[in-house]
Amino acid sequence: MGLLDPGDEVVMSNPYYACYPNFVEYLGGEPVFAYTHEEEGFGLEPGAVAGAMTSSSKAILINSPCNPTGT
């Protein structure tokens, strides 16, 4: 709650825990997704995160081990 202003973006992996985007949206933020892939073990790659970031990005949500993939 202390990090986001309305319109701020939070980058998170996809697939993601279903509540994470709701938490961000409740606070007026926008969830943005860095896509992960099963054939790569659902690992969150730095390039995917960088590609999801914009000038409105305020935070990166890193959940380890990732829910729902366990990576």
Stockholm file with secondary structure:
# STOCKHOLM 1.0

chainA/1-71         MGLLDPGDEVVMSNPYYACYPNFVEYLGGEPVFAYTHEEEGFGLEPGAVAGAMTSSSKAILINSPCNPTGT
#=GR chainA/1-71 SS CCSCCTTCEEEEEESCCTHHHHHHHHTTCEEEEEECCGGGTTCCCHHHHHHHCCTTEEEECCCSSCTTTCC
#=GC SS_cons        CCSCCTTCEEEEEESCCTHHHHHHHHTTCEEEEEECCGGGTTCCCHHHHHHHCCTTEEEECCCSSCTTTCC
//
